[in-house]
Amino acid sequence: MTQSKMIRAAIELQAVGEPFPANQFWHLASPGNVRLVLKRMVESGELQRVARGVYVRPGESSIYGEYVPLGSDVVRAISEKTGETLAPHCAVAANLMQLSTQEPLIEIFYTSGASRTLKVKGQRVKLVHRNPKYLVKAKYEVSLAFIALTFLGKNHIEFKQLDIVHRILTKEDFLKLLKLVHKMPAWLAEKFNHYKRDRCILT
C-alpha cells in the first residue's frame, strides 16, 4: 500500500463531524505528503478544513441535517496540533457546569498562544490569550470544572455547587480535579478540603 493510500485509509476511519489535526498522520508519511493528500480530499469534497491544520469529514443526519463540529471539538484538535494549552472561558465553563445561566453569544476559549478568532461553519469561535500559569493542562471536563469554580468566586461557592460538579463529573475526573487543589486559590482549596472530609472522599 502506498503512503497516500495509507493516509487516506487512516483519514476515512475518522468519525464524521469530529475535527482532527493534520499532524495526527505524520507517522505515516512526511508532513508534505500528508498535506498533499488532505488538500486533494478537500478539493474533492471528502474533507472540509475548519481551521488551520484542522479538518473534518463532512456528513449529514437524516434528522438533524449537516453535522457541524462543536467549537470545543475544534479547539481540542487545535490543542493537539499546536501543543498550546486551551481552556473554556470562565462564563462558558460556569454555564456548561450548570453553575450559571449566563450564556455567551459566541464560544470563547482561553489559550496560552496568540489571541485569534476562528470561523467554524459560519460561527465564530474566539481564542483569548491568557497567562499559562492561570491555565491547567488537564482533561477538558476537569479544566471546565476548575475554571467554572474559580470564576464564581468564594462568595458563591458552597457545598451545593461542589455537589453539582461532583454529580456532573465522572468519579475519575472528580478525583483528578481534587489533585489540582494545589493550583487553586487558597479559599477554593480550603473549601475542597472541607468538602472531602464532610463527604468522606478518599484521594
TIVO-779483 format. One line per 10 residues: number of its first residue (from 0); their letters; for each residue x negated, y negated, z of N, C-alpha, C. Coordinates in nm, 2 decimals, always signed. Each point is the difference from the previous one (the first is absolute). Example, Ala and Ser with C-alpha at 12.3 -4.5 7.8 and 13.67 -1.06 7.14 Angstrom:
TIVO-779483
0> AS> -1.32:+0.57:+0.78:+0.09:-0.12:+0.00:-0.09:-0.12:+0.00 ~ +0.04:-0.11:-0.07:-0.09:-0.11:+0.00:+0.08:-0.11:+0.08
***
This chain:
TIVO-779483
0> MTQSKMIRAA> -0.08:+0.12:+0.00:+0.08:-0.12:+0.00:-0.09:-0.13:+0.00 ~ +0.03:-0.09:-0.09:-0.08:-0.12:-0.01:+0.03:-0.09:+0.13 ~ -0.09:-0.10:+0.02:+0.02:-0.09:+0.11:+0.13:-0.08:-0.01 ~ +0.03:-0.04:-0.12:+0.13:-0.08:-0.03:+0.12:+0.09:+0.04 ~ +0.00:+0.12:-0.04:+0.11:+0.09:+0.04:+0.01:+0.03:+0.14 ~ -0.12:+0.01:+0.07:+0.00:+0.02:+0.15:+0.06:-0.12:+0.07 ~ -0.04:-0.12:-0.05:+0.06:-0.13:+0.06:+0.15:-0.01:-0.02 ~ +0.04:+0.03:-0.12:+0.14:-0.01:-0.03:+0.08:+0.11:+0.08 ~ -0.05:+0.12:+0.01:+0.07:+0.10:+0.08:+0.01:-0.04:+0.15 ~ -0.10:-0.06:+0.05:+0.00:-0.05:+0.14:+0.10:-0.11:+0.02
10> IELQAVGEPF> +0.01:-0.09:-0.10:+0.09:-0.12:+0.01:+0.14:+0.05:-0.01 ~ +0.03:+0.10:-0.08:+0.13:+0.06:-0.02:+0.05:+0.07:+0.13 ~ -0.09:+0.03:+0.09:+0.04:+0.06:+0.13:+0.05:-0.11:+0.10 ~ -0.03:-0.13:-0.03:+0.04:-0.11:+0.09:+0.16:-0.01:+0.00 ~ +0.05:-0.02:+0.12:+0.15:-0.02:+0.01:+0.05:-0.12:-0.08 ~ +0.11:+0.01:-0.07:+0.06:-0.11:-0.07:+0.04:-0.11:+0.10 ~ -0.04:-0.12:-0.03:+0.03:-0.12:+0.08:-0.09:-0.03:+0.11 ~ -0.10:+0.09:+0.02:-0.10:-0.02:+0.12:-0.13:-0.05:-0.06 ~ -0.04:-0.13:+0.04:-0.13:-0.06:-0.05:-0.12:+0.08:+0.04 ~ -0.10:+0.00:-0.09:-0.13:+0.07:+0.03:-0.11:-0.09:-0.05
20> PANQFWHLAS> -0.12:+0.01:+0.06:-0.11:-0.08:-0.05:-0.08:+0.08:-0.10 ~ -0.06:-0.08:-0.10:-0.08:+0.07:-0.10:-0.12:+0.07:+0.05 ~ -0.06:-0.05:+0.10:-0.12:+0.07:+0.05:+0.03:+0.14:+0.07 ~ +0.12:+0.03:+0.01:+0.04:+0.13:+0.05:-0.05:+0.11:-0.09 ~ -0.02:-0.03:-0.13:-0.04:+0.10:-0.10:-0.15:-0.01:-0.04 ~ -0.08:-0.08:+0.07:-0.14:-0.02:-0.04:-0.08:+0.13:+0.02 ~ +0.05:+0.09:+0.08:-0.08:+0.13:+0.02:+0.01:+0.09:-0.12 ~ +0.10:-0.04:-0.09:+0.02:+0.08:-0.12:-0.08:-0.05:-0.12 ~ -0.04:-0.12:+0.00:-0.07:-0.06:-0.12:-0.05:-0.14:+0.05 ~ -0.08:-0.07:-0.09:-0.05:-0.13:+0.03:+0.12:-0.10:+0.01
30> PGNVRLVLKR> -0.02:-0.11:+0.07:+0.10:-0.10:+0.01:+0.05:-0.05:-0.13 ~ -0.10:-0.01:-0.10:+0.04:-0.05:-0.13:+0.09:+0.10:-0.07 ~ -0.02:+0.13:+0.01:+0.08:+0.10:-0.07:+0.14:+0.00:+0.07 ~ +0.00:-0.01:+0.13:+0.13:-0.01:+0.07:+0.08:-0.12:-0.04 ~ -0.06:-0.11:-0.01:+0.07:-0.12:-0.04:+0.05:+0.01:-0.15 ~ -0.07:+0.07:-0.08:+0.04:+0.01:-0.14:+0.13:+0.09:-0.01 ~ +0.00:+0.11:+0.08:+0.12:+0.09:+0.00:+0.12:-0.08:+0.05 ~ -0.02:-0.07:+0.11:+0.11:-0.08:+0.06:+0.05:-0.11:-0.10 ~ -0.09:-0.06:-0.07:+0.04:-0.10:-0.10:+0.08:+0.06:-0.10 ~ -0.04:+0.11:-0.05:+0.08:+0.07:-0.11:+0.14:+0.04:+0.05
40> MVESGELQRV> +0.00:+0.05:+0.13:+0.13:+0.04:+0.05:+0.09:-0.11:+0.03 ~ -0.05:-0.12:+0.03:+0.08:-0.12:+0.02:+0.05:-0.04:-0.14 ~ -0.08:+0.00:-0.10:+0.04:-0.04:-0.14:+0.11:+0.09:-0.05 ~ +0.00:+0.13:+0.04:+0.10:+0.10:-0.05:+0.12:+0.00:+0.08 ~ +0.00:-0.08:+0.12:+0.12:-0.01:+0.08:+0.01:+0.11:+0.11 ~ -0.11:+0.08:+0.00:+0.00:+0.11:+0.10:-0.03:-0.05:+0.14 ~ -0.07:-0.11:+0.01:-0.04:-0.07:+0.12:+0.04:-0.14:+0.00 ~ +0.01:-0.06:+0.12:+0.01:-0.15:+0.01:-0.10:-0.05:+0.10 ~ -0.06:-0.11:-0.03:-0.10:-0.07:+0.08:+0.07:-0.09:+0.09 ~ +0.00:+0.02:+0.13:+0.07:-0.08:+0.10:-0.09:-0.10:+0.07
50> ARGVYVRPGE> -0.13:+0.02:+0.00:-0.09:-0.10:+0.06:-0.14:+0.04:-0.06 ~ -0.10:-0.08:+0.02:-0.13:+0.03:-0.06:-0.05:+0.13:+0.06 ~ -0.02:+0.10:-0.09:-0.05:+0.13:+0.04:+0.10:+0.09:+0.06 ~ +0.13:-0.04:+0.00:+0.10:+0.08:+0.06:+0.11:+0.03:-0.10 ~ +0.04:+0.12:-0.01:+0.09:+0.05:-0.10:+0.12:+0.08:+0.06 ~ +0.10:+0.02:-0.08:+0.12:+0.08:+0.04:+0.06:+0.07:-0.12 ~ +0.04:+0.12:+0.03:+0.08:+0.07:-0.11:+0.14:-0.04:+0.00 ~ +0.05:-0.06:-0.11:+0.14:-0.05:+0.00:+0.10:+0.11:-0.01 ~ +0.12:-0.02:+0.05:+0.11:+0.10:-0.01:+0.13:-0.06:+0.04 ~ +0.10:+0.07:-0.02:+0.14:-0.05:+0.04:+0.07:+0.11:+0.07
60> SSIYGEYVPL> +0.09:-0.05:+0.09:+0.10:+0.09:+0.07:+0.13:-0.02:-0.06 ~ +0.08:+0.11:-0.01:+0.13:-0.01:-0.06:+0.09:-0.08:+0.08 ~ -0.03:-0.02:+0.13:+0.08:-0.07:+0.09:-0.05:-0.15:+0.02 ~ -0.13:-0.01:+0.03:-0.05:-0.13:+0.03:-0.07:-0.08:-0.11 ~ -0.02:+0.07:-0.11:-0.06:-0.07:-0.12:-0.15:+0.01:+0.01 ~ -0.08:-0.10:-0.05:-0.14:+0.01:+0.00:-0.06:+0.00:+0.14 ~ -0.10:+0.08:+0.02:-0.08:+0.00:+0.12:-0.09:-0.12:+0.01 ~ +0.02:-0.08:+0.10:-0.08:-0.12:+0.03:-0.09:+0.03:+0.12 ~ -0.13:+0.00:-0.02:-0.09:+0.02:+0.12:+0.02:-0.10:+0.11 ~ +0.00:+0.05:+0.12:+0.00:-0.09:+0.12:-0.12:-0.09:+0.01
70> GSDVVRAISE> +0.01:-0.12:+0.04:-0.12:-0.08:+0.02:-0.10:+0.06:+0.10 ~ +0.05:+0.07:+0.10:-0.09:+0.06:+0.10:-0.08:+0.11:-0.07 ~ +0.06:+0.08:-0.09:-0.07:+0.10:-0.07:-0.11:-0.05:-0.09 ~ +0.03:-0.11:-0.07:-0.09:-0.07:-0.08:-0.12:-0.05:+0.08 ~ +0.03:-0.05:+0.11:-0.11:-0.06:+0.09:-0.08:+0.12:+0.06 ~ +0.06:+0.11:+0.03:-0.08:+0.12:+0.04:-0.10:+0.04:-0.11 ~ +0.05:+0.00:-0.12:-0.08:+0.05:-0.11:-0.12:-0.10:-0.02 ~ +0.03:-0.13:+0.02:-0.10:-0.11:-0.02:-0.11:+0.02:+0.11 ~ +0.04:+0.04:+0.12:-0.09:+0.02:+0.11:-0.09:+0.12:-0.03 ~ +0.06:+0.11:-0.06:-0.08:+0.11:-0.03:-0.11:-0.04:-0.11
80> KTGETLAPHC> +0.04:-0.09:-0.09:-0.08:-0.04:-0.11:-0.12:-0.09:+0.05 ~ +0.04:-0.10:+0.08:-0.10:-0.10:+0.03:-0.07:+0.02:+0.14 ~ +0.06:+0.08:+0.08:-0.06:+0.02:+0.13:+0.04:-0.10:+0.10 ~ +0.07:-0.11:-0.04:+0.04:-0.11:+0.09:+0.10:+0.05:+0.10 ~ +0.01:-0.06:+0.12:+0.10:+0.04:+0.09:+0.12:-0.08:-0.03 ~ +0.12:+0.06:-0.01:+0.12:-0.06:-0.03:+0.11:+0.04:+0.10 ~ +0.08:-0.10:+0.04:+0.10:+0.03:+0.10:+0.12:-0.09:-0.02 ~ +0.12:+0.04:+0.04:+0.12:-0.08:-0.03:-0.01:-0.12:+0.08 ~ +0.06:-0.11:-0.05:+0.02:-0.13:+0.07:+0.08:+0.03:+0.13 ~ -0.03:-0.08:+0.10:+0.07:+0.02:+0.13:+0.15:+0.00:-0.01
90> AVAANLMQLS> +0.06:-0.09:-0.08:+0.14:-0.01:-0.01:+0.06:+0.12:-0.07 ~ -0.07:+0.05:-0.10:+0.04:+0.12:-0.07:-0.01:+0.12:+0.10 ~ -0.11:+0.01:+0.07:-0.02:+0.11:+0.09:+0.11:+0.01:+0.11 ~ +0.03:-0.12:+0.06:+0.10:+0.00:+0.10:+0.14:+0.04:-0.05 ~ +0.03:-0.04:-0.13:+0.12:+0.04:-0.06:+0.01:+0.15:-0.02 ~ -0.11:+0.05:-0.06:+0.00:+0.15:-0.03:+0.00:+0.08:+0.12 ~ -0.05:-0.05:+0.11:+0.00:+0.08:+0.13:+0.12:-0.02:+0.08 ~ +0.10:-0.07:-0.06:+0.13:-0.03:+0.06:-0.01:-0.08:+0.13 ~ -0.10:-0.09:+0.00:-0.02:-0.08:+0.12:+0.04:-0.14:-0.03 ~ +0.04:-0.03:-0.13:+0.04:-0.14:-0.04:+0.10:+0.02:-0.12
100> TQEPLIEIFY> +0.09:-0.10:-0.01:+0.09:+0.00:-0.11:-0.05:-0.10:-0.11 ~ -0.11:-0.07:+0.03:-0.06:-0.09:-0.09:-0.05:+0.07:-0.12 ~ +0.04:-0.04:-0.12:-0.05:+0.07:-0.12:-0.06:-0.09:-0.10 ~ -0.13:+0.00:-0.03:-0.06:-0.09:-0.10:+0.06:+0.02:-0.14 ~ +0.00:-0.11:-0.08:+0.06:+0.01:-0.13:-0.09:+0.07:-0.10 ~ -0.13:+0.00:+0.03:-0.09:+0.08:-0.08:-0.09:+0.09:+0.09 ~ -0.05:+0.10:-0.06:-0.09:+0.09:+0.08:-0.13:-0.06:+0.02 ~ -0.05:-0.01:+0.13:-0.12:-0.06:+0.03:-0.09:+0.10:+0.08 ~ -0.13:+0.00:-0.03:-0.09:+0.09:+0.07:-0.13:-0.08:+0.03 ~ -0.06:+0.04:+0.11:-0.13:-0.05:+0.03:-0.11:+0.08:-0.07
110> TSGASRTLKV> -0.11:-0.07:-0.03:-0.11:+0.07:-0.06:-0.13:-0.05:+0.05 ~ -0.10:+0.09:+0.01:-0.14:-0.04:+0.04:-0.07:-0.06:-0.12 ~ +0.06:+0.01:-0.12:-0.05:-0.05:-0.13:+0.05:-0.14:-0.03 ~ +0.00:-0.04:-0.12:+0.05:-0.13:-0.05:+0.15:-0.01:+0.00 ~ +0.05:-0.11:+0.03:+0.15:-0.03:-0.02:+0.03:+0.00:-0.14 ~ +0.12:+0.06:-0.04:+0.04:+0.00:-0.13:+0.15:+0.05:-0.01 ~ +0.06:-0.03:-0.11:+0.14:+0.04:-0.02:+0.01:+0.10:-0.12 ~ +0.07:+0.11:+0.03:+0.02:+0.10:-0.11:+0.14:+0.00:-0.05 ~ +0.02:+0.04:-0.12:+0.14:+0.01:-0.05:+0.02:+0.15:-0.03 ~ +0.10:+0.06:+0.07:+0.03:+0.14:-0.02:+0.14:+0.01:-0.05
120> KGQRVKLVHR> +0.01:+0.03:-0.13:+0.13:+0.02:-0.06:+0.09:-0.13:+0.02 ~ -0.06:-0.12:-0.02:+0.07:-0.12:+0.02:+0.01:-0.05:+0.14 ~ -0.04:+0.08:+0.10:+0.01:-0.04:+0.14:-0.14:-0.04:+0.05 ~ +0.00:-0.11:+0.08:-0.13:-0.05:+0.05:-0.04:+0.07:+0.13 ~ -0.13:+0.04:+0.01:-0.06:+0.06:+0.12:-0.12:-0.09:+0.03 ~ +0.01:-0.06:+0.12:-0.11:-0.10:+0.03:-0.10:+0.06:+0.10 ~ -0.13:-0.01:-0.03:-0.10:+0.04:+0.09:-0.07:-0.12:+0.06 ~ +0.00:-0.01:+0.13:-0.06:-0.11:+0.07:-0.12:+0.04:+0.08 ~ -0.11:-0.07:-0.02:-0.13:+0.03:+0.07:+0.02:-0.02:+0.15 ~ -0.06:+0.10:+0.07:+0.00:-0.01:+0.15:-0.13:+0.05:+0.05
130> NPKYLVKAKY> -0.06:-0.06:+0.10:-0.13:+0.05:+0.05:+0.01:+0.15:+0.03 ~ -0.09:+0.08:-0.05:+0.01:+0.14:+0.02:+0.00:+0.05:+0.15 ~ -0.05:-0.09:+0.09:+0.00:+0.04:+0.14:+0.15:+0.01:+0.06 ~ +0.09:-0.07:-0.07:+0.14:+0.00:+0.04:+0.08:+0.11:-0.07 ~ -0.07:+0.08:-0.08:+0.07:+0.11:-0.08:-0.05:+0.13:+0.05 ~ +0.09:+0.10:+0.01:-0.04:+0.13:+0.04:+0.00:+0.09:-0.12 ~ -0.11:+0.08:-0.02:+0.00:+0.09:-0.11:+0.06:+0.13:+0.05 ~ +0.13:+0.02:-0.02:+0.07:+0.11:+0.05:+0.11:+0.04:-0.10 ~ +0.06:+0.11:+0.03:+0.11:+0.05:-0.08:+0.11:-0.11:-0.01 ~ +0.06:-0.01:-0.12:+0.10:-0.11:-0.02:+0.10:-0.02:+0.11
140> EVSLAFIALT> +0.06:+0.11:+0.04:+0.11:-0.01:+0.10:-0.06:-0.05:+0.14 ~ -0.12:+0.05:+0.03:-0.06:-0.04:+0.13:-0.04:-0.15:-0.01 ~ -0.05:-0.04:-0.11:-0.04:-0.14:-0.02:+0.13:-0.09:+0.01 ~ +0.11:+0.05:-0.06:+0.13:-0.07:+0.00:+0.04:-0.03:+0.15 ~ -0.01:+0.10:+0.08:+0.05:-0.01:+0.14:-0.10:-0.09:+0.08 ~ -0.13:+0.01:-0.03:-0.10:-0.09:+0.07:+0.03:-0.14:-0.03 ~ +0.02:-0.04:-0.13:+0.02:-0.14:-0.04:+0.13:-0.05:+0.05 ~ +0.11:+0.08:-0.01:+0.13:-0.04:+0.05:+0.00:-0.04:+0.15 ~ -0.06:+0.09:+0.08:+0.00:-0.03:+0.14:-0.08:-0.12:+0.04 ~ -0.12:-0.02:-0.06:-0.08:-0.11:+0.03:+0.07:-0.13:-0.05
150> FLGKNHIEFK> +0.08:+0.01:-0.11:+0.07:-0.12:-0.05:+0.11:-0.05:+0.09 ~ +0.07:+0.09:+0.06:+0.11:-0.04:+0.08:-0.04:-0.07:+0.13 ~ -0.12:+0.03:+0.05:-0.05:-0.07:+0.12:+0.05:+0.06:+0.13 ~ -0.08:-0.04:+0.11:+0.03:+0.07:+0.13:+0.13:-0.04:+0.06 ~ +0.06:-0.11:-0.04:+0.13:-0.03:+0.06:+0.12:+0.08:-0.07 ~ -0.03:+0.07:-0.10:+0.10:+0.08:-0.07:-0.02:+0.15:-0.01 ~ -0.10:+0.04:+0.07:-0.03:+0.15:+0.00:+0.03:+0.06:+0.14 ~ +0.10:+0.08:+0.00:+0.03:+0.08:+0.13:+0.00:+0.15:-0.04 ~ +0.03:+0.08:+0.10:+0.00:+0.15:-0.03:+0.11:+0.03:-0.11 ~ +0.10:-0.08:-0.01:+0.10:+0.02:-0.11:-0.06:+0.00:-0.14
160> QLDIVHRILT> -0.09:-0.10:-0.02:-0.06:-0.02:-0.13:-0.10:+0.12:-0.02 ~ -0.07:+0.04:+0.10:-0.10:+0.11:-0.01:+0.08:+0.13:-0.02 ~ +0.12:+0.01:+0.05:+0.08:+0.12:-0.02:+0.04:+0.01:-0.15 ~ +0.03:-0.11:-0.06:+0.04:-0.01:-0.14:-0.12:+0.05:-0.09 ~ -0.12:-0.05:+0.03:-0.12:+0.04:-0.07:-0.03:+0.14:+0.02 ~ +0.02:+0.05:+0.12:-0.03:+0.14:+0.04:+0.10:+0.09:-0.08 ~ +0.12:-0.04:-0.02:+0.10:+0.08:-0.07:-0.03:+0.00:-0.15 ~ -0.04:-0.11:-0.06:-0.02:-0.01:-0.14:-0.13:+0.07:-0.05 ~ -0.10:-0.01:+0.08:-0.13:+0.07:-0.04:+0.01:+0.15:+0.03 ~ -0.08:+0.08:-0.07:-0.01:+0.14:+0.03:-0.08:+0.00:+0.13
170> KEDFLKLLKL> +0.00:+0.12:+0.07:-0.08:+0.02:+0.12:-0.14:-0.03:-0.03 ~ -0.05:+0.05:-0.11:-0.15:-0.01:-0.03:-0.03:-0.15:-0.03 ~ +0.09:-0.07:-0.07:-0.03:-0.14:-0.03:+0.01:-0.09:+0.13 ~ +0.09:+0.04:+0.09:+0.01:-0.08:+0.12:-0.13:+0.02:+0.09 ~ -0.05:+0.12:+0.00:-0.12:+0.02:+0.08:-0.12:-0.07:-0.07 ~ +0.00:-0.01:-0.13:-0.10:-0.08:-0.07:+0.01:-0.15:+0.04 ~ +0.12:-0.05:+0.01:+0.02:-0.14:+0.04:-0.05:-0.02:+0.14 ~ +0.02:+0.10:+0.09:-0.05:-0.02:+0.14:-0.15:+0.00:+0.01 ~ -0.07:+0.06:-0.10:-0.14:+0.00:+0.00:-0.06:-0.13:-0.05 ~ +0.09:-0.09:-0.05:-0.04:-0.13:-0.04:+0.02:-0.11:+0.11
180> VHKMPAWLAE> +0.03:+0.05:+0.12:+0.02:-0.09:+0.12:-0.12:-0.10:+0.02 ~ -0.12:+0.05:-0.03:-0.12:-0.08:+0.03:-0.01:-0.12:-0.10 ~ +0.08:+0.01:-0.11:+0.00:-0.11:-0.10:+0.12:-0.09:+0.02 ~ +0.09:+0.03:+0.09:+0.12:-0.08:+0.02:-0.03:-0.12:+0.09 ~ +0.08:-0.10:+0.00:-0.01:-0.11:+0.09:+0.02:+0.06:+0.14 ~ -0.07:-0.07:+0.10:+0.01:+0.06:+0.14:+0.14:+0.02:+0.05 ~ +0.09:-0.09:-0.03:+0.14:+0.01:+0.05:+0.07:+0.13:-0.06 ~ -0.03:+0.03:-0.13:+0.06:+0.11:-0.06:-0.06:+0.13:+0.05 ~ -0.13:+0.00:+0.01:-0.07:+0.12:+0.05:+0.05:+0.04:+0.14 ~ +0.02:-0.11:+0.09:+0.05:+0.03:+0.13:+0.14:+0.05:-0.01
190> KFNHYKRDRC> +0.09:-0.05:-0.09:+0.13:+0.05:-0.01:+0.01:+0.14:-0.05 ~ -0.09:+0.04:-0.09:-0.01:+0.14:-0.04:-0.05:+0.09:+0.11 ~ -0.09:-0.04:+0.08:-0.05:+0.08:+0.11:+0.11:+0.03:+0.10 ~ +0.08:-0.10:+0.03:+0.12:+0.01:+0.09:+0.10:+0.10:-0.07 ~ +0.02:-0.02:-0.13:+0.09:+0.09:-0.07:-0.04:+0.14:+0.00 ~ -0.13:+0.03:-0.02:-0.05:+0.13:+0.00:+0.03:+0.07:+0.14 ~ -0.03:-0.07:+0.11:+0.02:+0.05:+0.13:+0.15:+0.02:+0.03 ~ +0.08:-0.09:-0.04:+0.15:+0.01:+0.02:+0.06:+0.11:-0.08 ~ -0.05:+0.03:-0.12:+0.06:+0.10:-0.09:-0.08:+0.13:+0.01 ~ -0.10:+0.00:+0.08:-0.08:+0.12:+0.02:-0.06:+0.05:-0.13
200> ILT> -0.06:-0.09:-0.08:-0.06:+0.03:-0.13:-0.15:+0.03:+0.02 ~ -0.04:+0.12:-0.04:-0.14:+0.04:+0.00:-0.07:-0.03:-0.13 ~ -0.12:-0.06:+0.01:-0.07:-0.03:-0.13:-0.13:+0.08:+0.00
***
